[in-house]
Amino acid sequence: MISHFLEFHPILQALIATLFTWGMTALGAALVFTTKGFNQRFMDSMLGFAGGVMIAASFWSLLSPALDMAEGRSVPGWIPVSIGFMLGGIFLWIADKVLPHLHPTSSMDQAEGIHADQKKRSTLLVLAITLHNIPEGLAVGVAFGAVAVDLPTASLSGAIALAIGIGIQNFPEGLAVSMPLRRGGMSREKSFMYGQASGMVEPFAGVIGALAVTFIQPLLPYALSFAAGAMIFVVVEEVIPGSQEEGNKDLASISVMIGFTVMMILDVALG
């Protein structure tokens, strides 16, 4: 099966890879069928792990290749990478202000500027995770798109490692949606459907990212660093603070380091 995957066009590979990351979101959401209670320590450790994965992926799989690709141009390589990185964070900051939503780790009763019923709160919670999944899908798509244009700094194994890392960190994201919804009184089936739906955007974002860099190669350093900036913004604003707000700071911090180490090993070993 792996040999067949290697023969596919990189854009199709990006689609398959992001379908995998979506599947991992669904797998995390499916825990609502087997878990009776809400274990806060487990959730905090998983969120911390996800944060570590995203930080490592941002550097090893996105920023470092972007810097290599930007070298040898008319401007220093750090300029397009810095611009792309900041634009990624600014994009999500603006989206957070424009689109009202619930933060994934917040109370079900705390909406930003909205007093809503259960159905609307559920929709807002899914919107929060979906918004944050867009840069993850783009990151995977851009990585495979870089392989499509045969850039020397891009490798298929590195793109696969990024997809695996994103998939690993999507697992707790699916759980972060489905479990609070279940705790708020929603049925297991609906909680699962909302949880897995939050990752549905990744295949679309992945294909768009792969297509964009395939046809507009000069955008690659900007696109890679944009995805990195967006992911770091999510980690700093949502993931790490959310993993520590219940008092499990040491557990969450160790989990961040474990997640970073796992993703670093994946990228270095496979890339």
FENCOR-V478126 format. One record per pair of residues at least 24 apart in sequence whose C-alpha atoms are under 10 Angstrom apart, sorted by the first residue. I is the first residue (numbers start at 1). GAP is how many residues later the second one is. D is the distance in Angstrom with one decimal. If there is no record, write none. Layout:
# FENCOR-V478126
i={I/I}
gap={GAP/GAP}
d={D/D}
This chain:
# FENCOR-V478126
i={6/6/9/9/9/9/10/10/10/10/10/10/10/10/10/10/10/10/10/10/11/11/11/11/11/11/11/11/11/11/11/11/11/11/12/12/12/12/12/12/13/13/13/13/13/13/13/13/13/13/13/14/14/14/14/14/14/14/14/14/14/14/14/14/14/14/14/14/14/14/14/14/15/15/15/15/15/15/15/15/15/15/15/15/16/16/16/16/17/17/17/17/17/17/17/17/17/17/17/17/17/17/17/18/18/18/18/18/18/18/18/18/18/18/18/18/18/18/18/18/18/18/19/19/19/19/19/19/19/19/19/19/20/20/20/20/20/20/21/21/21/21/21/21/21/21/21/21/21/21/21/21/21/21/21/22/22/22/22/22/22/22/22/22/22/22/22/22/22/22/23/23/23/23/23/23/23/24/24/24/24/24/24/24/24/24/24/24/24/25/25/25/25/25/25/25/25/25/25/25/25/25/25/25/25/25/25/25/26/26/26/26/26/26/26/26/26/26/26/26/26/26/26/26/27/27/27/27/27/27/27/27/27/28/28/28/28/28/28/28/28/28/28/28/28/28/28/28/29/29/29/29/29/29/29/29/29/29/29/29/29/29/29/29/29/29/29/30/30/30/30/30/30/30/30/30/30/30/30/31/31/31/31/31/31/31/31/32/32/32/32/32/32/32/32/32/32/32/32/32/32/32/33/33/33/33/33/33/33/33/34/35/36/36/36/37/37/37/38/38/38/38/39/40/40/40/40/41/41/41/41/41/41/41/41/42/42/42/42/42/43/43/43/43/43/43/43/43/43/44/44/44/44/44/44/44/44/44/44/44/44/44/44/44/44/44/44/45/45/45/45/45/45/45/45/45/45/45/45/45/45/46/46/46/46/46/46/46/46/46/46/46/46/46/46/46/47/47/47/47/47/47/47/47/47/47/47/47/47/47/47/47/47/47/47/47/48/48/48/48/48/48/48/48/48/48/48/48/48/48/48/48/48/48/48/48/49/49/49/49/49/49/49/49/49/49/49/49/49/49/49/49/49/49/49/50/50/50/50/50/50/50/50/50/50/50/50/50/50/50/50/50/50/50/51/51/51/51/51/51/51/51/51/51/51/51/51/51/51/51/51/51/51/52/52/52/52/52/52/52/52/52/52/52/52/52/52/52/52/52/53/53/53/53/53/53/53/53/53/53/53/53/53/53/53/53/53/54/54/54/54/54/54/54/54/54/54/54/54/54/54/54/54/55/55/55/55/55/55/55/55/55/55/55/55/55/55/56/56/56/56/56/56/56/56/56/56/56/56/56/56/56/57/57/57/57/57/57/57/57/57/57/57/57/57/57/57/58/58/58/58/58/58/58/58/58/58/58/58/58/59/59/59/59/59/59/60/60/60/60/60/60/60/60/60/60/61/61/61/61/61/61/61/61/61/61/61/61/61/61/61/61/61/61/61/62/62/62/62/62/62/62/62/62/62/62/62/62/62/62/62/63/63/63/63/63/63/63/63/63/64/64/64/64/65/65/65/65/65/65/65/65/65/65/65/65/66/66/66/66/66/66/66/66/66/66/66/67/67/67/67/67/68/68/68/68/69/69/69/69/69/69/69/69/69/69/70/70/70/70/70/71/77/78/79/79/80/80/80/80/80/80/80/81/81/81/81/81/81/81/81/81/82/82/82/82/82/83/83/83/83/83/84/84/84/84/84/84/84/84/84/84/84/84/85/85/85/85/85/85/85/85/85/85/85/85/85/86/86/86/86/86/86/86/86/87/87/87/87/87/87/87/87/88/88/88/88/88/88/88/88/88/88/88/88/88/89/89/89/89/89/89/89/89/89/89/90/90/90/90/91/91/91/91/92/92/92/92/92/92/92/92/92/93/93/93/93/95/95/95/96/96/96/99/99/99/99/100/100/100/100/101/101/101/101/101/101/102/102/102/102/103/103/103/103/103/103/103/103/104/104/104/104/104/104/104/104/104/104/104/105/105/105/105/105/105/105/105/105/105/105/106/106/106/106/107/107/108/108/108/108/109/118/118/118/118/119/119/121/122/122/122/122/122/122/122/122/122/122/123/123/125/125/125/125/125/125/125/125/126/126/126/126/126/126/126/126/126/126/127/127/127/128/128/128/129/129/129/129/129/129/129/129/129/129/129/130/130/130/130/130/130/130/130/130/131/131/131/131/131/132/132/132/132/132/132/132/132/132/132/132/133/133/133/133/133/133/133/133/133/133/133/133/133/134/134/134/134/134/134/134/134/134/134/134/134/135/135/135/135/135/135/135/135/135/135/135/135/135/135/136/136/136/136/136/136/136/136/136/136/136/136/136/136/136/137/137/137/137/137/137/137/137/137/137/137/137/137/137/137/138/138/138/138/138/138/138/138/138/138/138/138/138/138/138/138/139/139/139/139/139/139/139/139/139/139/139/139/139/139/139/140/140/140/140/140/140/140/140/140/140/140/140/141/141/141/141/141/141/141/141/141/141/141/141/141/142/142/142/142/142/142/142/142/142/142/142/142/142/142/142/142/143/143/143/143/143/143/143/144/144/144/144/144/144/144/145/145/145/145/145/145/145/145/145/145/145/145/146/146/146/146/146/146/146/146/146/146/147/147/147/148/148/148/148/148/149/149/149/149/149/149/150/151/151/154/155/155/156/156/157/157/157/157/157/157/158/158/158/158/158/158/159/159/159/160/160/160/160/161/161/161/161/161/161/161/161/161/162/162/162/162/162/162/164/164/164/165/165/165/165/165/165/165/166/168/168/168/169/169/170/170/170/171/173/173/173/174/174}
gap={150/151/135/136/138/139/131/133/134/135/136/137/138/139/146/149/197/200/201/204/130/131/133/134/135/136/137/195/196/197/198/199/200/203/129/132/133/194/195/198/127/128/131/132/135/143/146/147/193/194/197/123/124/125/126/127/128/129/130/131/145/146/149/189/190/191/192/193/194/195/196/197/122/125/126/129/187/188/189/190/191/192/193/195/147/187/190/191/120/123/124/127/142/143/145/146/147/149/150/185/186/189/190/118/119/120/121/122/123/145/146/148/149/181/182/183/184/185/186/187/188/189/118/144/148/180/181/182/183/184/185/187/143/144/146/147/182/183/112/115/116/119/142/143/144/145/146/147/148/149/150/178/179/181/182/111/115/144/145/148/149/152/174/175/176/177/178/179/180/181/144/147/148/151/173/176/177/140/142/143/144/145/146/147/148/149/150/172/175/141/142/143/144/145/146/147/148/149/150/151/152/167/170/171/172/173/174/175/144/145/146/147/148/149/152/166/167/168/169/170/171/172/173/174/143/144/145/146/147/148/165/168/169/140/141/142/143/144/145/146/147/148/149/150/151/164/167/168/141/142/143/144/145/146/147/148/149/150/159/162/163/164/165/166/167/168/169/141/144/145/148/149/158/159/161/162/163/165/166/140/141/143/144/147/148/157/161/142/143/145/146/147/148/149/150/151/155/156/157/159/160/163/145/146/149/154/155/156/158/159/154/144/143/146/147/142/145/146/141/142/144/145/140/203/206/207/208/202/203/205/206/207/208/210/211/130/201/206/209/210/62/129/130/132/133/136/199/200/209/61/128/132/195/196/197/198/199/200/201/202/203/204/205/207/208/209/211/127/198/199/203/204/205/206/207/208/209/210/211/213/214/122/123/124/125/126/127/129/130/193/197/205/206/209/210/213/58/122/123/124/125/126/128/129/188/191/192/193/194/195/196/197/205/208/209/212/121/124/187/191/192/193/194/195/196/201/203/204/205/206/207/208/209/210/211/212/119/120/123/190/191/194/202/203/204/205/206/207/208/209/210/211/212/213/214/115/116/117/118/119/120/121/122/123/185/189/190/193/205/206/208/209/210/213/118/180/181/183/184/185/187/188/189/190/192/201/202/204/205/206/207/208/209/117/183/187/188/200/201/202/203/204/205/206/207/208/209/210/211/212/109/112/113/114/115/116/182/202/203/204/205/206/207/208/209/210/211/82/108/111/112/114/115/174/177/178/180/181/185/202/205/206/209/173/174/176/177/178/179/180/181/201/202/204/205/208/209/106/109/172/176/200/201/203/204/205/206/207/208/209/210/211/79/82/104/105/106/108/109/171/174/175/203/206/207/209/210/27/78/81/104/166/167/168/169/170/171/172/173/174/165/166/169/170/173/205/98/102/168/203/204/205/206/207/208/211/78/79/82/93/97/98/99/100/101/102/104/163/164/167/202/203/206/207/210/77/78/80/81/96/97/100/158/159/161/162/163/164/165/166/167/158/159/160/161/162/163/164/165/166/89/157/160/161/78/81/86/87/88/89/90/93/155/156/159/160/87/88/153/154/155/156/157/158/159/160/162/86/154/155/157/158/84/85/86/153/77/82/83/84/85/149/151/152/153/155/148/149/150/151/152/150/144/143/142/143/139/140/141/142/143/145/146/139/140/141/142/143/144/145/147/148/139/140/143/144/147/138/139/142/143/146/135/136/137/138/139/140/141/142/143/144/145/146/136/137/138/139/140/141/142/143/144/145/146/147/148/136/139/140/141/142/143/144/147/135/136/138/139/140/141/142/143/47/134/135/136/137/138/139/140/141/142/143/144/145/136/137/138/139/140/141/142/143/144/145/136/139/140/143/135/138/139/142/39/40/42/43/137/138/139/141/142/137/140/141/144/33/36/37/32/35/36/25/28/29/32/24/25/27/28/24/25/26/27/28/30/24/25/26/27/24/25/26/74/134/135/136/139/24/25/69/70/71/72/73/76/134/135/138/68/71/72/75/133/134/136/137/138/140/141/74/132/136/139/73/77/72/73/75/76/75/63/66/67/68/62/67/60/55/56/58/59/62/64/68/69/72/73/71/75/51/52/53/55/56/69/70/73/48/50/51/52/68/69/70/71/72/73/67/70/71/49/70/110/41/44/45/47/48/66/68/69/70/72/105/43/65/66/67/68/69/70/71/72/67/68/70/71/103/41/66/67/69/70/98/99/101/102/103/106/33/37/40/65/66/67/68/69/70/72/97/98/101/64/65/66/67/68/69/70/71/72/93/96/97/66/67/70/71/74/88/89/91/92/93/94/95/96/99/26/27/30/31/34/63/65/66/67/69/70/91/92/94/95/26/29/62/63/64/65/66/67/68/69/70/71/72/73/90/63/64/65/66/67/68/69/70/71/72/74/85/86/88/89/90/24/27/63/66/67/70/71/84/85/86/87/88/89/91/92/24/25/26/62/63/65/66/67/69/70/84/87/61/62/63/64/65/66/67/68/69/70/71/72/83/63/64/65/66/67/68/69/70/71/72/77/78/79/81/82/85/63/66/67/70/77/80/81/62/63/65/66/67/69/70/61/62/63/64/65/66/67/68/69/70/72/75/63/64/65/66/67/68/71/74/75/78/63/66/67/62/63/65/66/67/61/64/65/66/67/68/64/66/69/117/115/116/114/115/109/110/111/112/113/114/108/109/110/111/112/113/108/111/112/106/107/110/111/102/103/104/105/106/107/108/109/110/101/102/104/105/108/109/99/102/103/94/95/97/98/99/101/102/97/91/94/95/90/94/26/28/29/25/25/26/66/24/25}
d={8.3/9.8/9.3/9.6/9.6/7.4/8.8/9.2/5.4/6.3/8.6/6.7/5.4/9.1/8.5/9.9/9.7/7.7/9.5/9.5/7.5/9.4/6.7/6.5/10.0/9.3/7.4/8.5/6.3/9.1/9.1/5.7/6.9/8.7/9.7/9.1/10.0/9.8/7.9/9.1/9.7/8.7/7.0/9.3/9.9/9.5/9.5/9.1/9.7/9.2/9.5/8.9/9.5/9.9/6.6/5.2/8.3/8.2/5.7/7.7/8.7/9.1/8.8/7.8/9.8/9.6/5.9/6.2/9.5/8.8/6.8/9.7/9.4/9.1/7.7/9.4/8.8/5.5/7.8/9.1/6.3/5.8/9.6/8.9/9.7/7.8/9.3/9.6/9.2/7.5/8.5/9.2/9.0/7.4/9.4/5.9/8.2/9.7/8.9/9.5/8.0/8.3/10.0/9.0/6.3/9.3/9.9/7.0/7.8/7.1/9.6/8.9/8.3/9.1/9.1/9.1/5.7/4.7/8.3/8.5/6.2/8.5/9.6/9.8/9.5/9.0/8.3/9.7/7.4/5.6/9.3/9.1/7.9/8.3/9.4/6.8/9.5/8.8/9.8/9.1/8.3/9.4/6.8/7.5/8.9/6.4/4.2/7.9/8.9/6.6/8.5/7.6/9.2/7.4/8.3/9.4/9.2/9.5/7.4/7.6/9.1/9.2/7.3/8.5/8.4/4.8/6.0/8.1/6.5/7.4/7.9/8.8/8.7/9.6/7.8/7.9/8.9/9.6/8.9/5.5/7.0/8.4/5.9/5.2/8.9/9.1/7.8/8.6/8.6/9.8/7.4/8.8/8.5/4.9/4.9/7.4/6.4/4.5/7.7/9.8/9.7/10.0/7.3/5.6/8.4/7.7/5.8/8.8/8.6/7.5/9.9/9.3/6.0/8.5/9.6/7.5/8.3/9.4/6.6/4.2/7.8/8.7/7.5/9.2/9.0/6.4/9.1/10.0/7.3/8.3/9.2/9.3/7.8/9.6/9.7/7.5/4.4/5.7/7.0/4.7/4.8/8.3/9.2/8.4/9.7/8.9/8.1/8.1/9.7/7.5/8.0/7.9/4.3/4.5/7.7/7.1/5.3/7.6/9.7/7.7/5.2/8.0/8.3/5.1/5.9/9.4/9.7/9.7/8.0/7.6/7.9/9.5/8.8/9.0/8.8/5.8/8.9/8.2/8.1/9.7/9.8/8.9/6.8/8.2/8.1/9.5/8.3/9.7/7.4/9.8/6.3/6.0/9.6/9.5/7.3/9.7/9.5/6.1/8.5/7.3/6.7/9.4/9.7/9.7/9.8/9.8/6.2/8.0/9.3/8.1/9.6/8.7/9.6/9.6/9.6/8.7/9.5/8.3/6.8/8.1/9.2/7.6/9.7/9.1/7.7/9.8/8.7/8.9/9.7/8.6/9.2/6.7/10.0/7.8/8.5/9.6/9.8/9.9/9.3/9.5/9.6/7.3/9.6/8.1/7.4/9.6/9.7/7.5/9.3/9.4/9.3/9.7/9.2/8.8/9.8/7.5/4.3/6.8/8.8/8.1/9.3/6.9/8.6/7.6/5.8/9.6/8.5/9.3/7.0/9.2/8.3/9.3/9.5/6.1/5.0/8.3/8.2/5.5/8.0/9.9/9.8/9.8/8.0/9.9/8.4/5.6/8.7/9.3/9.3/9.8/8.1/9.8/8.0/7.2/8.8/9.0/9.3/7.9/9.6/9.4/6.2/7.6/9.8/8.4/9.5/9.5/6.0/7.1/9.5/7.6/5.6/9.2/7.4/8.0/8.1/9.6/9.4/9.5/9.2/6.9/6.0/9.1/8.6/5.8/8.4/9.4/8.1/4.8/6.5/7.7/4.9/4.5/8.2/8.7/7.4/9.6/9.0/7.1/8.7/9.4/9.3/9.4/9.9/7.5/8.6/8.2/4.6/4.6/7.3/6.3/4.3/7.5/9.7/9.2/9.9/8.8/8.4/9.6/7.3/4.2/7.4/8.4/7.1/8.2/8.6/7.6/8.9/9.8/8.3/7.1/9.5/6.3/8.5/9.8/7.6/9.2/8.7/8.6/5.5/8.5/9.2/5.9/6.3/10.0/9.0/9.4/9.6/8.4/5.8/8.9/9.8/7.0/7.8/8.7/8.5/9.5/8.9/9.8/8.9/9.3/7.3/4.1/5.8/6.9/4.3/4.1/7.7/8.5/7.9/9.6/9.5/6.2/7.4/9.8/7.9/6.4/9.8/9.7/7.5/8.7/8.3/4.7/4.8/7.8/7.1/5.3/8.1/8.9/9.5/7.7/7.2/9.8/7.4/8.6/6.5/7.2/9.0/7.2/9.7/9.4/8.2/7.5/8.1/8.4/10.0/7.6/6.3/9.9/9.9/7.4/9.6/8.8/9.8/8.7/6.6/8.8/9.6/9.6/9.0/9.8/9.8/9.9/9.6/8.1/5.1/7.7/8.7/5.9/5.9/9.6/10.0/8.8/9.9/9.3/8.9/6.4/9.5/7.1/8.0/7.9/8.9/9.7/8.1/6.5/7.4/9.6/7.9/9.9/9.8/8.9/9.3/8.7/8.0/9.8/7.7/4.6/7.6/9.1/6.8/7.1/10.0/9.0/7.3/9.9/9.7/9.2/9.0/8.9/9.9/8.6/6.9/9.9/9.8/6.7/7.9/9.4/8.7/9.3/7.8/9.3/6.7/7.5/10.0/8.2/6.3/9.9/9.9/8.5/9.9/8.8/9.4/9.0/6.9/9.3/8.7/7.5/9.5/9.0/7.8/9.8/9.7/8.9/10.0/8.7/8.9/5.1/6.1/8.9/7.5/6.0/9.5/8.2/9.6/9.9/6.5/5.4/9.0/9.0/6.6/9.0/9.3/9.7/9.2/8.9/9.3/9.7/10.0/9.7/6.0/7.0/9.8/9.9/9.4/7.8/7.9/9.1/8.6/9.4/10.0/7.0/4.4/7.4/8.3/5.9/6.4/9.8/9.8/9.6/6.9/9.7/9.4/8.7/9.2/6.6/9.5/8.5/9.8/8.0/8.5/6.7/8.8/9.1/7.5/6.1/9.9/9.9/8.7/9.7/8.4/5.9/8.9/9.6/8.7/9.6/9.8/9.5/9.2/9.6/6.5/5.8/9.6/8.3/9.8/9.6/5.9/5.8/8.8/8.1/5.5/8.0/9.7/9.7/9.5/8.4/7.4/8.9/9.1/9.6/7.2/8.0/8.0/9.6/9.5/9.7/7.4/4.4/6.6/7.6/4.9/4.4/8.1/8.5/7.3/9.5/9.5/7.5/8.7/8.2/4.6/4.6/7.3/6.2/4.2/7.4/9.6/9.0/9.8/10.0/8.3/7.1/9.9/9.2/6.0/8.3/9.5/8.9/9.8/8.7/6.0/9.1/9.9/7.1/8.0/8.3/9.3/8.8/9.5/7.4/4.2/6.0/7.0/4.5/4.3/7.9/8.8/8.0/10.0/7.6/8.6/8.4/4.9/4.6/7.7/7.3/5.3/8.3/9.5/8.4/7.8/8.5/8.9/9.1/7.3/9.5/8.1/7.9/9.8/9.1/9.1/6.2/9.0/7.3/7.9/8.8/7.8/9.2/9.3/10.0/8.1/9.9/8.4/8.6/9.8/9.2/8.6/8.9/9.3/7.2/9.8/8.7/8.6/6.1/8.3/6.3/5.7/9.4/9.6/8.2/7.8/6.1/9.1/9.2/6.0/8.1/9.9/9.7/7.2/9.7/8.8/6.5/6.7/8.2/10.0/10.0/6.3/6.6/8.7/7.7/8.6/8.1/9.9/7.0/8.6/8.5/7.6/8.0/8.8/5.3/7.8/8.8/10.0/9.2/9.5/7.6/9.3/8.3/9.7/7.2/7.9/9.2/7.2/9.5/8.9/8.1/8.9/8.5/9.9/9.2/9.1/8.6/9.5/9.3/6.8/9.5/9.2/9.9/8.8/7.6/9.7/8.0/9.8/9.5/6.9/9.7/9.4/8.8/8.9/9.3/8.9/9.5/9.8/6.8/9.3/6.4/7.0/9.1/7.4/5.4/9.1/9.8/9.5/7.1/9.4/8.3/10.0/9.8/7.3/8.5/8.9/7.8/8.9/9.4/5.7/7.6/10.0/9.9/9.9/9.8/9.9/8.0/4.6/6.2/7.7/6.6/8.4/8.4/9.5/8.6/10.0/9.8/9.9/9.2/9.4/9.8/9.8/8.1/7.7/9.4/6.7/9.7/9.6/9.6/8.6/9.4/7.6/6.4/8.7/6.9/6.1/10.0/8.7/9.9/8.9/9.6/10.0/8.7/9.6/6.4/5.9/9.2/8.6/5.9/8.4/8.9/9.1/9.5/9.9/8.3/7.6/8.9/9.4/9.9/9.8/8.2/5.2/7.9/8.9/6.1/6.5/9.6/9.5/9.0/6.9/9.5/9.4/9.8/9.6/6.9/9.9/8.1/8.1/7.0/8.7/8.5/7.0/8.9/8.6/9.0/9.7/7.5/4.2/6.4/7.5/4.9/4.5/8.2/8.9/7.8/9.8/8.9/9.9/7.4/8.8/8.6/5.0/4.8/7.8/7.1/4.9/7.7/9.8/8.3/8.6/9.3/6.6/9.9/8.7/9.2/9.6/8.6/7.2/7.2/9.0/8.0/6.5/9.0/8.6/5.4/7.5/9.7/9.0/9.7/10.0/8.2/8.8/9.3/8.7/5.9/8.9/7.7/8.1/9.4/9.2/9.1/8.5/9.2/7.1/3.9/5.7/7.0/4.6/4.4/8.0/9.0/8.8/9.7/9.5/7.2/8.5/8.5/4.8/4.8/8.2/7.9/6.4/8.6/9.9/7.5/9.8/6.9/6.6/8.7/9.2/8.4/7.4/9.1/9.1/9.5/7.6/8.8/9.3/8.7/6.1/9.5/9.2/9.2/9.2/8.8/9.6/7.1/4.1/6.6/7.8/5.7/5.5/9.1/9.1/8.8/9.8/7.6/9.9/10.0/6.7/7.0/8.1/7.2/9.9/9.4/9.2/9.8/8.9/8.2/9.3/8.7/6.4/9.9/9.9/8.1/6.0/8.7/9.7/7.5/9.7/9.4/9.9/8.8/9.2/6.5/8.9/7.7/9.4/8.0/9.5/8.9/5.2/5.0/8.4/5.8/8.0/8.9/6.0/4.1/8.5/9.0/7.8/9.2/8.6/7.9/8.5/7.9/9.3/9.2/5.6/5.3/8.7/8.7/6.3/7.1/8.0/9.9/8.0/6.9/9.6/9.4/8.6/8.1/9.4/9.0/9.7/8.2/5.8/9.2/7.6/8.5/9.1/9.1/9.8/9.1/8.5/9.8/10.0/9.9/7.9/9.9/8.6/8.7/9.5/7.3/7.7}
